Amino acid sequence: MKLDSKYFDKIRITPRGSKPEPKAEAKCEWPGCEKPARHKAPKGRGAEGQYHNYCTAHVQEYNKTYNYFAGMSDGSISDYQRAAQLGDRPTWKLGQNAHARAGSTRGTARRFEDPLELLGRAQRKPAEQKLGRGLKRNELQALQTLGLDENATPEDAKAKYKLLVKRLHPDANNGSRANEDTLKAVIHAYDTLRASGFC
């Protein structure tokens, strides 16, 4: 495409040959300075978004002496900086103030009632519900390693552990160490159950 094409003339904002009027430059706000102000400098705390207009020499001088915290005590400065690090939001140590976030409905999602069976499944009767504490993930994995399900009792776990150790031990397999990794997994699973208080 040629530079003198008629299509370029349609794109132009100002027609060829005409020059835009120069903008009047602001003068430096420094007392006694008549140079054009090409730089902005913040006015300071309490005047966010407002700027002084200075020439190059005076903006450099202003920046050398600028202090956002001028007039504040050391305690106020440290409080301001601490609040700025956290985004000016209150924080608590882990576990503190949990009641404020939980509200009065904490934990009720597991104990809701559905008398009309709107969710399509009947609720278990209290007699059918499992008594005692629920199993943790590592306990469930340990039981699965022993070949048991979540309904197993501590006695079942002990009996299964003894049986597997007798079967997998190298002495019971003519000194063969082929089952060594499985034996280690079984021993680790039983240790996990003992450490958690299951056995």
Backbone bond lengths (Angstrom), bond angles and torsions (degrees), N, CA, C in turn:
res aa  C-N    CA-C-N  psi(-1)  N-CA   C-N-CA  omega(-1)  CA-C   N-CA-C  phi
1 M - - - 1.442 - - 1.532 108.69 -
2 K 1.287 116.96 140.50 1.455 122.14 -178.81 1.533 110.32 -84.24
3 L 1.324 114.80 149.29 1.455 119.32 -179.25 1.518 112.81 -71.75
4 D 1.314 117.95 -22.24 1.465 119.67 178.61 1.525 111.55 -98.19
5 S 1.310 117.24 26.36 1.456 121.95 -179.28 1.526 110.45 -71.46
6 K 1.332 114.90 152.86 1.463 119.94 179.48 1.534 111.30 -67.34
7 Y 1.325 117.06 -22.14 1.462 120.33 -179.37 1.527 111.51 -70.56
8 F 1.325 117.58 -33.77 1.452 120.54 176.58 1.518 111.15 -65.38
9 D 1.326 117.52 -34.76 1.462 120.67 179.82 1.524 111.19 -64.82
10 K 1.321 117.05 -31.96 1.462 120.22 179.48 1.528 111.48 -73.79
11 I 1.309 116.84 -26.54 1.455 120.84 -178.13 1.521 111.16 -80.52
12 R 1.287 117.85 -30.38 1.463 121.39 -173.62 1.527 111.22 -60.29
13 I 1.316 114.38 144.62 1.460 120.23 178.20 1.525 109.66 -82.68
14 T 1.308 115.22 -43.75 1.467 119.02 176.29 1.528 108.06 -112.61
15 P 1.300 117.62 142.04 1.461 118.96 -179.94 1.527 111.50 -66.68
16 R 1.324 115.14 158.06 1.468 119.95 -179.05 1.511 111.04 -60.79
17 G 1.293 113.49 144.52 1.465 119.08 176.58 1.511 113.59 90.82
18 S 1.317 118.13 -23.87 1.465 118.78 -180.00 1.525 108.93 -93.46
19 K 1.298 116.43 139.25 1.459 121.89 -179.26 1.521 108.79 -109.30
20 P 1.316 116.00 139.30 1.470 117.12 177.23 1.517 110.37 -68.29
21 E 1.309 114.97 149.92 1.454 119.77 179.94 1.524 109.09 -69.43
22 P 1.331 115.79 134.12 1.471 117.30 179.71 1.522 110.67 -67.43
23 K 1.364 114.73 142.30 1.457 120.00 178.67 1.525 108.36 -75.86
24 A 1.302 113.93 143.69 1.464 118.78 177.86 1.523 107.69 -74.18
25 E 1.327 116.77 121.54 1.457 120.98 -179.23 1.521 109.66 -78.74
26 A 1.315 113.88 138.94 1.461 118.67 177.49 1.518 108.95 -72.57
27 K 1.309 115.42 150.04 1.463 120.08 178.97 1.516 108.97 -90.79
28 C 1.293 115.17 153.38 1.465 122.26 179.78 1.528 109.87 -59.74
29 E 1.346 116.43 135.61 1.459 121.86 -178.76 1.528 112.81 -82.41
30 W 1.313 116.99 -4.50 1.465 119.65 179.09 1.529 108.38 -65.88
31 P 1.312 118.43 135.34 1.482 119.75 -177.77 1.530 111.89 -58.94
32 G 1.323 115.24 125.05 1.465 121.54 176.68 1.510 114.38 85.50
33 C 1.322 119.83 5.41 1.472 121.97 -179.17 1.522 109.33 -104.21
34 E 1.328 116.54 133.17 1.464 122.37 -179.27 1.527 112.01 -111.47
35 K 1.319 118.49 4.49 1.471 121.36 -178.22 1.520 110.14 -70.65
36 P 1.342 117.01 157.83 1.470 119.08 177.68 1.541 110.72 -69.78
37 A 1.327 114.67 141.09 1.472 120.90 -178.80 1.521 108.71 -91.45
38 R 1.317 115.96 108.95 1.468 120.34 -178.34 1.530 112.30 -107.39
39 H 1.337 117.51 -3.07 1.462 120.34 -174.97 1.523 110.61 -129.04
40 K 1.326 114.28 145.68 1.454 120.26 176.43 1.519 109.19 -103.57
41 A 1.316 116.90 145.29 1.465 122.80 177.21 1.529 107.46 -134.19
42 P 1.330 117.70 133.35 1.471 119.83 -177.68 1.526 111.53 -64.99
43 K 1.340 115.43 143.70 1.460 119.81 -178.93 1.521 111.82 -75.15
44 G 1.329 118.94 -29.49 1.463 120.11 175.93 1.507 112.99 129.42
45 R 1.347 114.21 -172.14 1.453 122.09 -177.16 1.516 109.76 -64.09
46 G 1.323 116.09 136.28 1.453 121.10 -177.91 1.523 112.97 87.51
47 A 1.326 118.01 -7.57 1.466 121.76 178.46 1.523 109.02 -131.91
48 E 1.341 115.82 45.50 1.459 119.93 -179.46 1.524 110.10 -63.34
49 G 1.309 116.25 139.07 1.462 122.00 -179.22 1.521 113.79 85.39
50 Q 1.317 118.00 -0.19 1.462 121.72 178.57 1.532 108.26 -111.80
51 Y 1.336 116.19 141.89 1.459 120.59 -172.67 1.526 111.29 -134.57
52 H 1.327 114.39 152.21 1.465 122.36 168.30 1.528 106.85 -90.64
53 N 1.311 116.86 150.94 1.465 121.79 174.41 1.526 108.27 -108.83
54 Y 1.355 115.04 117.96 1.463 120.08 -176.35 1.527 109.96 -129.62
55 C 1.332 114.58 158.32 1.456 120.56 171.33 1.534 107.82 -78.30
56 T 1.332 116.79 174.99 1.465 120.80 -174.95 1.520 112.05 -60.34
57 A 1.326 117.72 -46.04 1.469 120.59 -177.16 1.522 111.38 -64.90
58 H 1.316 117.54 -41.29 1.456 119.98 -176.19 1.531 112.38 -78.72
59 V 1.319 118.74 -29.72 1.467 118.94 176.57 1.523 110.37 -68.77
60 Q 1.342 116.96 -33.48 1.465 120.10 176.13 1.529 110.09 -67.08
61 E 1.298 117.23 -41.60 1.462 120.86 178.90 1.530 110.65 -66.26
62 Y 1.324 116.67 -40.44 1.471 121.36 179.29 1.532 110.25 -64.65
63 N 1.337 117.29 -41.61 1.468 120.92 -179.06 1.525 112.25 -65.59
64 K 1.336 118.04 -30.12 1.471 120.67 179.61 1.527 111.06 -66.94
65 T 1.317 117.31 -32.14 1.463 120.81 -175.85 1.525 112.96 -105.20
66 Y 1.324 118.22 0.91 1.472 121.02 -176.35 1.526 110.71 -70.63
67 N 1.332 116.87 132.46 1.461 122.63 178.13 1.525 107.98 -141.43
68 Y 1.305 115.51 110.27 1.463 120.86 -178.34 1.528 111.22 -63.39
69 F 1.322 116.98 -31.64 1.467 121.69 -175.28 1.534 113.08 -95.39
70 A 1.293 117.91 16.61 1.463 120.34 -179.43 1.525 109.81 -60.21
71 G 1.348 115.52 132.20 1.457 120.51 178.50 1.518 114.23 89.54
72 M 1.325 118.32 -1.83 1.467 121.22 179.64 1.525 109.54 -101.40
73 S 1.337 115.75 149.16 1.466 119.69 177.39 1.529 109.22 -78.58
74 D 1.345 115.90 165.57 1.466 119.86 -179.64 1.522 111.64 -61.69
75 G 1.327 117.00 -39.09 1.468 120.49 178.58 1.523 111.75 -63.99
76 S 1.334 116.09 -41.31 1.468 120.18 178.77 1.522 110.94 -65.27
77 I 1.332 116.38 -37.80 1.470 120.45 179.32 1.520 110.31 -65.44
78 S 1.335 117.24 -45.22 1.473 119.37 -179.09 1.521 110.93 -67.29
79 D 1.347 118.54 -36.65 1.466 121.05 176.02 1.520 111.03 -63.42
80 Y 1.331 116.20 -42.60 1.465 120.82 179.17 1.525 110.43 -62.74
81 Q 1.330 117.03 -45.28 1.463 120.46 -178.65 1.527 111.40 -66.24
82 R 1.327 118.08 -39.43 1.457 121.68 178.39 1.536 110.26 -64.17
83 A 1.326 116.24 -42.80 1.466 120.18 178.97 1.522 110.89 -66.03
84 A 1.330 117.33 -36.35 1.469 120.63 179.56 1.519 111.32 -68.31
85 Q 1.334 117.98 -33.53 1.466 120.64 178.41 1.515 111.12 -65.00
86 L 1.316 117.45 -34.57 1.463 122.15 -176.99 1.519 112.27 -96.10
87 G 1.306 117.20 8.07 1.461 120.14 178.62 1.512 112.90 75.13
88 D 1.332 117.44 26.63 1.465 123.07 179.47 1.525 112.18 56.47
89 R 1.357 116.25 35.41 1.467 120.23 177.82 1.515 109.05 -122.83
90 P 1.327 118.22 145.50 1.471 119.80 179.84 1.521 110.66 -70.85
91 T 1.321 116.13 145.66 1.461 121.20 177.67 1.520 108.95 -132.80
92 W 1.333 116.29 160.16 1.456 122.31 177.96 1.508 108.46 -133.42
93 K 1.329 115.66 159.63 1.448 120.17 173.52 1.516 108.25 -68.52
94 L 1.319 115.98 156.31 1.449 121.45 -178.26 1.523 110.26 -57.78
95 G 1.317 117.12 127.20 1.448 122.11 178.39 1.513 113.84 93.99
96 Q 1.325 118.19 -17.54 1.457 120.57 178.07 1.510 109.58 -87.14
97 N 1.311 116.29 149.67 1.454 123.84 177.63 1.517 112.55 60.13
98 A 1.322 117.89 27.46 1.458 120.70 179.41 1.517 110.92 -68.06
99 H 1.338 117.33 -29.61 1.461 120.54 -178.19 1.524 111.99 -66.27
100 A 1.325 117.19 -28.56 1.467 119.54 -178.56 1.515 111.43 -69.77
101 R 1.328 116.75 -33.35 1.459 120.08 -179.25 1.519 112.33 -87.15
102 A 1.333 117.83 -26.93 1.449 120.51 -173.57 1.515 112.02 -77.41
103 G 1.308 117.42 -38.74 1.449 120.20 -178.18 1.518 111.26 74.44
104 S 1.336 115.95 -171.51 1.458 120.05 -176.15 1.516 112.58 -84.45
105 T 1.334 119.12 -9.00 1.467 121.08 -176.17 1.511 112.33 -101.09
106 R 1.334 118.01 16.37 1.454 120.68 -176.39 1.525 110.49 -62.84
107 G 1.317 116.03 129.21 1.456 121.61 175.32 1.508 114.60 78.40
108 T 1.324 119.36 3.45 1.461 119.75 -177.48 1.511 112.42 -81.24
109 A 1.305 118.91 -11.77 1.466 119.97 -178.65 1.518 111.17 -65.33
110 R 1.317 117.80 -27.94 1.452 120.20 -179.76 1.524 111.77 -82.57
111 R 1.343 117.80 -17.85 1.453 120.57 -174.15 1.522 112.50 -114.91
112 F 1.304 118.33 26.98 1.449 119.61 -178.68 1.524 109.69 -76.18
113 E 1.310 115.08 158.49 1.456 120.05 178.42 1.514 108.68 -111.73
114 D 1.321 115.71 145.49 1.458 122.25 178.96 1.525 108.11 -131.52
115 P 1.355 118.48 72.37 1.463 120.12 -174.37 1.525 112.83 -65.53
116 L 1.327 119.06 -27.46 1.464 121.58 179.78 1.523 112.39 -91.63
117 E 1.333 116.61 1.30 1.463 123.46 -179.85 1.529 111.40 52.81
118 L 1.342 115.05 46.33 1.455 120.67 178.91 1.524 112.28 -67.46
119 L 1.309 116.59 -24.81 1.456 120.24 -179.63 1.524 112.30 -85.68
120 G 1.311 117.05 -2.46 1.465 120.42 173.67 1.510 114.84 86.26
121 R 1.287 118.96 4.20 1.465 120.09 177.13 1.515 108.05 -138.96
122 A 1.294 114.90 138.96 1.460 120.01 -178.22 1.519 109.79 -75.41
123 Q 1.307 115.60 144.51 1.453 120.25 176.69 1.527 108.98 -73.56
124 R 1.313 116.58 148.06 1.457 120.06 176.41 1.518 109.54 -71.05
125 K 1.278 116.10 144.37 1.450 120.22 176.26 1.518 108.54 -74.47
126 P 1.335 117.45 154.42 1.465 119.61 -178.71 1.520 113.26 -55.99
127 A 1.319 119.00 -33.02 1.467 120.29 -179.37 1.523 111.08 -69.17
128 E 1.346 116.98 -27.88 1.459 120.54 -178.16 1.531 112.42 -83.55
129 Q 1.315 116.24 -16.67 1.452 118.46 -177.09 1.513 110.47 -70.30
130 K 1.319 114.71 145.60 1.458 121.08 -178.89 1.517 109.90 -71.98
131 L 1.312 115.37 131.01 1.453 119.91 178.96 1.516 109.68 -86.54
132 G 1.333 117.26 159.80 1.452 121.00 178.12 1.513 111.90 88.78
133 R 1.327 114.95 -175.27 1.458 120.11 -177.29 1.521 110.64 -80.84
134 G 1.322 116.97 156.10 1.452 121.37 176.35 1.528 110.55 -77.47
135 L 1.312 115.92 155.46 1.463 120.60 -179.06 1.517 110.03 -83.97
136 K 1.306 115.35 145.00 1.460 120.95 175.80 1.519 109.03 -84.46
137 R 1.316 114.89 166.76 1.460 120.27 -177.47 1.529 112.06 -60.08
138 N 1.336 117.24 -43.89 1.464 119.06 -178.66 1.530 111.63 -67.64
139 E 1.335 116.95 -30.99 1.468 120.00 175.82 1.524 110.96 -68.71
140 L 1.338 116.52 -41.35 1.470 119.71 177.74 1.525 111.14 -63.26
141 Q 1.325 116.28 -41.20 1.462 119.62 178.79 1.522 111.00 -65.48
142 A 1.328 116.61 -38.37 1.463 119.92 178.48 1.530 110.60 -64.96
143 L 1.321 117.04 -41.78 1.470 120.23 177.80 1.529 110.97 -63.52
144 Q 1.336 116.57 -40.43 1.461 119.56 178.21 1.527 111.08 -65.33
145 T 1.325 117.49 -35.75 1.464 120.67 177.16 1.521 110.30 -62.88
146 L 1.339 116.21 -36.10 1.464 120.33 177.52 1.519 112.44 -80.03
147 G 1.318 118.07 -5.97 1.459 122.38 179.57 1.514 113.07 84.68
148 L 1.342 117.11 26.65 1.458 121.68 -179.31 1.522 109.83 -117.01
149 D 1.342 116.06 161.94 1.461 119.98 176.45 1.527 109.32 -103.18
150 E 1.352 116.70 -175.17 1.469 119.67 -174.56 1.522 113.70 -72.43
151 N 1.325 118.17 -11.60 1.461 121.25 179.42 1.522 112.35 -87.70
152 A 1.314 117.99 2.24 1.462 121.56 -177.58 1.524 110.70 -68.90
153 T 1.311 115.54 146.54 1.462 121.77 177.67 1.521 109.10 -94.20
154 P 1.327 118.23 165.58 1.465 119.58 176.13 1.531 112.84 -58.86
155 E 1.330 116.77 -34.42 1.469 120.20 178.41 1.526 110.68 -65.19
156 D 1.358 116.51 -39.79 1.465 120.20 177.21 1.528 110.65 -61.54
157 A 1.335 116.18 -41.23 1.461 120.28 -178.73 1.526 110.73 -65.46
158 K 1.335 117.17 -41.80 1.470 120.19 179.00 1.519 111.22 -63.98
159 A 1.332 116.32 -44.87 1.465 120.33 -178.50 1.531 110.89 -64.30
160 K 1.339 116.04 -42.62 1.466 120.06 -179.20 1.526 110.44 -66.66
161 Y 1.322 117.01 -38.52 1.463 121.43 178.22 1.529 110.72 -61.49
162 K 1.325 116.67 -48.20 1.465 120.59 -179.99 1.519 111.28 -60.60
163 L 1.326 116.75 -41.59 1.463 121.21 -179.75 1.529 111.40 -64.46
164 L 1.344 116.64 -45.11 1.464 120.06 -178.31 1.527 111.73 -67.90
165 V 1.336 117.23 -37.93 1.458 119.68 179.43 1.532 110.15 -64.54
166 K 1.341 116.60 -40.83 1.464 120.12 178.54 1.525 111.20 -64.10
167 R 1.337 116.69 -39.29 1.475 120.25 -178.59 1.522 112.55 -72.76
168 L 1.347 117.41 -40.20 1.463 121.20 -170.87 1.523 113.67 -90.86
169 H 1.314 118.67 -13.52 1.462 120.91 -176.33 1.530 110.56 -64.42
170 P 1.339 118.20 139.60 1.474 121.03 -179.05 1.534 112.94 -57.50
171 D 1.329 118.01 -32.22 1.463 119.85 179.44 1.524 111.56 -63.42
172 A 1.321 116.95 -32.01 1.462 120.37 179.00 1.523 111.87 -81.65
173 N 1.333 118.72 -9.41 1.468 123.22 -176.91 1.530 110.93 -120.46
174 N 1.316 117.40 37.49 1.468 123.03 177.84 1.530 112.73 54.94
175 G 1.320 117.23 37.24 1.461 121.46 177.86 1.513 114.91 79.32
176 S 1.331 118.54 3.90 1.465 122.06 179.53 1.530 109.89 -70.32
177 R 1.331 115.13 135.11 1.473 119.83 179.58 1.529 111.29 -105.45
178 A 1.311 116.90 22.30 1.471 121.04 -178.13 1.525 111.69 -65.77
179 N 1.328 118.05 -29.89 1.472 121.88 -177.19 1.530 112.52 -99.39
180 E 1.327 116.92 17.38 1.457 120.37 -174.33 1.532 112.58 -62.28
181 D 1.344 117.62 -42.73 1.475 120.62 -179.64 1.526 111.11 -65.39
182 T 1.328 116.30 -40.45 1.459 119.54 179.07 1.524 110.14 -65.45
183 L 1.333 116.53 -41.05 1.457 120.40 178.35 1.525 111.17 -61.73
184 K 1.329 117.31 -41.68 1.470 121.07 178.07 1.525 110.77 -62.23
185 A 1.341 116.48 -40.45 1.465 120.50 179.61 1.520 110.96 -64.94
186 V 1.341 117.21 -39.43 1.465 121.27 179.69 1.527 110.12 -66.34
187 I 1.341 116.78 -44.65 1.466 120.33 179.34 1.530 110.45 -63.44
188 H 1.333 116.97 -42.23 1.466 120.63 178.59 1.531 110.57 -63.58
189 A 1.325 117.86 -40.66 1.466 121.53 179.68 1.527 110.33 -62.82
190 Y 1.326 117.12 -43.50 1.459 120.09 -179.48 1.531 110.86 -67.76
191 D 1.330 116.79 -38.16 1.468 120.00 176.09 1.525 111.34 -62.81
192 T 1.325 115.97 -37.52 1.468 120.17 177.66 1.529 110.56 -63.26
193 L 1.338 116.36 -43.25 1.464 119.64 179.44 1.526 111.27 -65.77
194 R 1.316 117.43 -37.59 1.460 120.29 178.84 1.521 110.83 -68.72
195 A 1.336 117.25 -41.21 1.464 120.99 -179.10 1.536 111.90 -66.23
196 S 1.329 116.94 -31.46 1.449 119.90 -179.17 1.530 112.44 -83.50
197 G 1.342 117.24 -7.42 1.453 120.34 178.85 1.511 113.68 90.49
198 F 1.319 117.64 7.47 1.468 120.62 178.84 1.520 110.35 -70.09
199 C 1.332 118.17 -42.01 1.470 122.27 -178.85 1.510 110.11 -107.01
